[in-house]
Amino acid sequence: MQGKIALIALPSAEKIGRRVNQILSEWRDGEEFLIPVDCPRFSSGEAKCVIQESVRDRDVYILVDVCNTSLCYRMFGETNRMSPDDHYQDLKRVIAACGGTAGRITVIMPFLYEGRQHRKTTRESLDCAVMLRELENMGVHSLLSFDVHDPRMQNVIPLMGMENISPALQFTQALLAEYEDLIPDSEHLMFIAPDEGATERAIFLASLFGVNIGMFYKRRDYTRIVDGANPVIAHEFCGGSVAGKDVIVVDDMIASGGSMLDTARQLKQMGAKRVFLFSTFGLFTSGLDKFDKAFAEGAFDRVFTTNLIYQKPELLAREYYYSVNVDRYIAALVDTLNRGEPIHDLIKPAGRIRKMLELYKG
C-alpha cells in the first residue's frame, strides 16, 4: 500500500470530491481523506493556492473539472467566468503548493484539457501536449482521464503514467436498469458511430453485446472554416438496416449537439424504433433548445451523459436526460491505486459488462 490518501478537490470538482470522499470513508472505517484547499484571487485577477493541511509523504489525488462553467471571479471590479485555462492554472497552483513533499501525485482530470486540439497540421499550437509535458515536469506521477478524444496523446509522456478510462460499464448499467424491455441481440439492437472518430467506441460495446454497428461519415466543406472547423454538409450512413431496431449512438462528447441530432433524425427516418444517445461528456455549448425541439419531434428517446463534468440544473430537469453516476467508479480507482493493485479491469471493464449481460438475458 502507498501512503495515506490525500484527496484534493479544486473548486471546479468540489461536489464530486465530497462524494468520492464519502464513499472512500465508508470503505475505510470512517476515515476522512478530503483536504481543504483555497484558490483566492487578487483584485487584478492573479491567484494563488493554499492547502490547509500537510501532504508530506501522502498519496495525493487532485480532482479538477476544466469544463465547469458555473464558477466566476472578480477582476478589476468586473465578473469573469472561469474558462478551461483558468481551471488548468489552478491545478498547477495546487501541484506547486504541494511543494515537492507529496509521496505521489495523481491528477484526475475527467475531461482532458485541450484534448480536442490533439494534432498539429500547420503553424498552430498543440496545447494538450504542452499541458502533459508541464504536468510531467512538475512531478505528477500519473494522470487519469476518461474517454480521451485521441488516446495517442499519451505518447507525449512515455515516462509519466496516463490512463484512458472507459465508463462503458456505467452506461450499460444505466441503460439496462432504465429499459427492461431492451433485447440485446443483433436482430433488435445496433450501435452507431456518428463519425469515423467514434468507431472504436461503438465497436467495443457492440462486440460485448454481440450486435452489429453502423457509421456515419461527415461530408465537410473544405473550402471554408467556421468556428475553427470545416462545416459539415451532410452525414452519410454506412451499415445495415436499422428498421425496427433500438439504436445507440455512441460518442465521447456532445458539444453543440448539431451532428448528434442530425444523426438521430436520420436514424428515425430510416425506421429505427428507439434512438438513445450515449456521450461521456455533455457540454451542450449551444444550450438545450435544439434538444428540446428534437425531443418534441420524436428525433430521439433519451440522452445519457455522465456526471464527470458540471451539469447545469436545467439539464438535470429535462425529462429526456439521464445522468450516469460514476462517483463509485472514481472512488474504486483511487482505492485500488492506493493499495498498489492493478486497475486494468477497471479501465476496460469488458468482463464485468459480459457478466451483466448474461444476468440480464438469463
C-alpha positions in Angstrom: 0.0 0.0 0.0 1.1 3.5 -0.8 1.0 6.4 1.8 -2.2 7.7 3.3 -4.7 9.1 0.8 -4.9 12.9 0.5 -7.9 13.8 -1.7 -7.8 17.4 -3.0 -10.8 18.7 -5.0 -10.4 22.0 -6.7 -13.5 24.3 -6.5 -14.4 23.1 -10.0 -14.7 19.5 -8.8 -15.8 20.1 -5.2 -19.1 18.3 -5.4 -17.8 15.1 -6.9 -14.8 15.3 -4.5 -17.1 15.3 -1.5 -19.0 12.2 -2.8 -15.8 10.3 -3.5 -14.5 11.1 0.0 -17.8 9.8 1.5 -17.5 6.5 -0.4 -13.9 6.0 0.5 -14.7 6.8 4.1 -17.4 4.1 4.1 -14.9 1.6 2.7 -12.1 2.5 5.1 -13.7 2.6 8.6 -14.9 6.2 8.6 -11.6 7.8 7.8 -11.7 11.2 6.1 -9.4 12.0 3.2 -10.6 15.3 1.7 -8.1 18.1 2.3 -9.4 21.7 2.2 -7.9 23.9 -0.5 -8.4 27.5 -1.4 -7.6 29.4 -4.6 -8.1 33.1 -3.7 -7.7 35.8 -6.3 -6.4 39.4 -6.0 -8.4 42.2 -7.5 -6.1 42.2 -10.5 -7.2 38.6 -11.3 -4.0 37.0 -10.2 -4.3 34.0 -7.9 -2.6 31.6 -5.6 -3.3 28.2 -3.9 -3.4 27.5 -0.2 -3.5 23.8 1.0 -4.9 23.7 4.6 -3.1 20.5 5.7 0.3 18.9 5.2 0.6 16.4 2.3 4.1 15.3 3.2 4.7 11.6 2.1 0.9 11.2 1.3 -0.6 9.7 -1.8 -2.2 12.8 -3.3 -5.2 12.7 -5.7 -6.2 16.0 -7.3 -9.6 16.3 -8.9 -10.3 19.0 -11.4 -13.1 19.7 -13.9 -11.9 22.0 -16.6 -15.4 22.2 -18.1 -17.1 23.8 -15.0 -18.7 26.9 -16.3 -20.5 27.8 -13.1 -17.6 29.5 -11.3 -16.7 33.2 -11.6 -14.1 35.6 -10.1 -13.8 39.3 -9.9 -11.1 41.2 -11.9 -10.8 45.0 -11.9 -14.3 45.2 -10.5 -15.9 43.0 -13.1 -17.1 39.5 -13.1 -15.3 36.9 -15.2 -16.4 33.3 -15.8 -13.7 30.7 -15.3 -12.5 29.1 -18.5 -10.7 25.8 -19.0 -7.5 27.8 -19.0 -8.3 29.2 -15.5 -9.1 25.8 -14.1 -5.8 24.4 -15.5 -3.8 27.2 -13.9 -5.5 26.4 -10.6 -4.4 22.8 -11.0 -0.8 23.8 -11.4 -1.1 26.1 -8.4 -2.2 23.1 -6.3 0.7 21.0 -7.5 3.1 23.8 -6.7 1.6 24.2 -3.3 2.4 20.6 -2.5 6.0 21.8 -2.5 7.5 18.6 -3.8 6.8 16.9 -0.4 4.0 14.5 -1.5 4.8 10.9 -1.8 3.0 10.6 -5.1 0.7 12.9 -7.1 -2.1 11.6 -9.3 -4.3 14.1 -11.3 -7.9 13.0 -12.0 -9.0 15.2 -14.9 -12.1 13.6 -16.4 -12.2 15.8 -19.5 -8.7 16.1 -20.8 -7.7 19.7 -21.0 -7.3 20.8 -24.7 -7.8 17.2 -25.7 -9.7 18.3 -28.9 -6.5 20.1 -30.1 -4.8 16.8 -30.4 -2.8 17.1 -33.6 -0.8 19.8 -35.4 -1.4 20.3 -39.1 0.2 23.8 -39.7 1.7 26.7 -37.7 -0.5 26.1 -34.7 -0.2 25.2 -31.0 -0.5 21.7 -29.7 -1.9 22.7 -26.3 -2.7 19.2 -24.9 0.8 18.0 -25.5 2.2 21.1 -23.8 -0.1 20.5 -20.8 1.0 16.9 -20.4 4.7 17.9 -20.5 4.1 20.6 -17.9 2.5 18.2 -15.5 5.3 15.7 -16.0 7.9 18.4 -15.3 6.0 19.4 -12.2 6.4 15.9 -10.7 3.0 14.4 -11.4 3.2 10.6 -11.2 0.1 9.8 -13.3 -3.0 11.2 -14.9 -6.4 9.6 -15.0 -8.8 10.8 -17.8 -12.0 9.5 -19.3 -12.8 8.6 -22.9 -9.9 10.8 -24.3 -10.7 12.3 -27.7 -7.4 10.9 -29.0 -5.6 8.4 -26.7 -2.4 8.7 -28.7 -1.7 11.9 -26.7 -0.2 9.6 -24.0 2.8 9.1 -26.4 3.9 12.6 -25.4 4.7 11.5 -21.9 6.2 8.0 -22.1 7.7 8.3 -18.5 4.5 9.6 -16.8 1.5 7.2 -16.5 -1.7 8.2 -18.3 -4.8 6.1 -18.1 -7.7 6.5 -20.6 -10.7 5.1 -18.7 -13.9 3.9 -20.3 -17.3 4.5 -18.5 -18.9 1.8 -20.7 -19.9 -0.3 -17.7 -21.8 2.6 -16.1 -23.6 3.3 -19.3 -24.6 -0.3 -19.7 -25.9 -0.4 -16.1 -27.9 2.7 -16.6 -29.4 1.5 -19.9 -30.4 -2.0 -18.7 -31.8 -0.6 -15.4 -33.9 2.0 -17.2 -35.2 -0.1 -20.1 -36.1 -3.6 -19.0 -37.7 -4.3 -22.4 -34.4 -3.9 -24.3 -33.4 -7.0 -26.2 -29.6 -7.1 -26.6 -29.2 -9.2 -29.8 -28.4 -8.5 -33.4 -32.0 -8.6 -34.5 -33.1 -5.9 -32.1 -30.2 -3.7 -31.2 -27.4 -1.8 -33.1 -24.6 0.6 -32.1 -24.0 3.7 -34.2 -20.8 5.7 -34.6 -21.8 9.3 -35.5 -18.4 9.8 -37.2 -15.2 8.0 -38.0 -13.6 9.0 -34.7 -16.3 7.3 -32.7 -16.0 3.9 -34.5 -13.7 2.3 -31.9 -16.1 3.1 -29.0 -19.0 1.7 -31.0 -17.0 -1.5 -31.8 -16.0 -2.0 -28.2 -19.6 -2.0 -27.0 -21.1 -3.9 -30.0 -18.5 -6.7 -29.6 -19.6 -7.1 -25.9 -23.3 -7.0 -26.8 -22.8 -9.3 -29.8 -24.5 -6.9 -32.2 -23.6 -5.0 -35.4 -22.5 -1.4 -35.8 -23.2 1.4 -38.3 -21.3 4.5 -39.0 -22.0 8.0 -40.3 -19.4 9.7 -42.5 -19.2 13.5 -42.1 -19.0 15.1 -45.6 -17.4 18.5 -45.0 -17.0 21.7 -46.9 -13.2 22.1 -47.0 -13.3 25.5 -48.8 -14.2 27.4 -45.6 -13.7 27.3 -41.8 -16.5 28.1 -39.3 -15.7 28.2 -35.5 -12.3 26.6 -36.1 -13.5 23.7 -38.2 -14.7 22.8 -41.7 -18.6 22.8 -41.6 -20.4 19.5 -42.1 -22.5 19.4 -45.3 -24.2 16.0 -44.7 -23.9 12.8 -42.7 -23.7 9.7 -44.9 -24.6 6.3 -43.4 -22.6 3.1 -43.8 -24.1 -0.1 -42.3 -27.1 -2.5 -42.4 -30.7 -1.8 -41.9 -31.8 -0.2 -38.6 -35.5 -0.6 -39.3 -37.4 -1.7 -36.2 -34.3 -1.8 -34.1 -33.2 0.1 -31.0 -30.1 2.0 -31.9 -27.5 3.5 -29.6 -25.4 6.4 -30.8 -22.0 6.5 -29.0 -19.5 9.4 -28.9 -17.1 11.0 -26.4 -18.8 14.3 -26.2 -21.8 16.4 -27.1 -20.6 19.9 -27.8 -23.3 22.0 -29.7 -25.1 18.7 -30.4 -25.8 19.5 -34.1 -24.2 16.4 -35.5 -25.6 14.1 -32.9 -29.2 15.4 -33.5 -28.8 15.2 -37.3 -27.7 11.6 -36.9 -30.6 10.8 -34.6 -33.1 12.3 -37.1 -31.7 10.3 -40.0 -31.9 7.1 -37.9 -35.5 7.7 -37.2 -36.2 8.4 -40.8 -34.6 5.1 -41.6 -37.1 3.3 -39.4 -35.2 3.0 -36.1 -37.5 2.0 -33.2 -35.8 4.0 -30.5 -32.7 6.2 -30.5 -30.5 6.5 -27.4 -27.7 9.0 -27.3 -24.6 8.0 -25.3 -21.9 10.6 -24.6 -19.4 10.6 -21.8 -19.3 14.4 -21.7 -22.4 16.6 -22.1 -21.1 20.0 -22.8 -24.2 21.4 -24.6 -22.3 24.5 -25.6 -25.3 26.0 -27.6 -27.8 25.4 -24.9 -30.7 22.9 -24.8 -33.3 24.5 -27.1 -32.4 22.4 -30.1 -32.5 19.2 -27.9 -35.9 20.2 -26.6 -37.2 20.7 -30.1 -35.7 17.5 -31.4 -37.2 15.5 -28.5 -40.6 17.0 -29.1 -40.3 16.0 -32.7 -39.5 12.4 -31.7 -36.0 12.5 -33.1 -34.5 10.7 -30.1 -35.7 8.9 -26.9 -33.1 9.6 -24.3 -29.7 11.3 -23.7 -27.2 9.6 -21.4 -24.1 11.6 -20.2 -22.0 11.2 -17.1 -21.7 13.4 -14.0 -17.9 13.6 -14.6 -18.2 17.3 -15.5 -20.5 20.1 -14.3 -24.2 19.6 -15.1 -26.5 22.6 -15.3 -29.7 22.4 -13.2 -31.8 22.9 -16.2 -30.2 19.9 -17.9 -30.9 17.7 -14.9 -34.5 18.8 -15.0 -35.1 17.6 -18.6 -37.3 14.5 -18.9 -35.2 13.1 -21.7 -31.9 13.4 -19.8 -30.3 10.6 -17.7 -27.3 11.4 -15.6 -24.9 8.4 -15.4 -23.2 8.4 -12.0 -19.5 7.5 -11.8 -18.7 8.5 -8.2 -18.1 5.0 -7.0 -16.0 4.3 -10.1 -13.6 7.2 -9.3 -13.5 6.1 -5.6 -12.7 2.5 -6.8 -9.8 3.8 -8.9 -8.4 5.8 -6.0 -8.8 2.9 -3.6 -7.2 0.4 -6.0 -4.3 2.6 -6.9 -3.6 3.4 -3.3 -3.4 -0.3 -2.4 -0.9 -0.8 -5.2 -3.2 -3.2 -7.1 -3.7 -3.3 -10.9 -6.5 -1.3 -12.4 -6.8 -2.9 -15.8 -10.2 -4.4 -15.2 -11.5 -1.0 -14.0 -10.1 0.8 -17.1 -11.6 -1.7 -19.6 -14.4 -3.4 -17.9 -15.2 -5.9 -20.6 -15.5 -8.9 -18.3 -18.0 -7.2 -16.0 -20.1 -6.0 -18.9 -20.3 -9.5 -20.2 -21.4 -10.9 -16.8 -24.0 -8.2 -16.5 -25.5 -9.0 -20.0 -25.5 -12.7 -19.1 -27.5 -12.0 -16.0 -29.9 -9.6 -17.9 -30.5 -12.2 -20.6 -30.8 -15.1 -18.1 
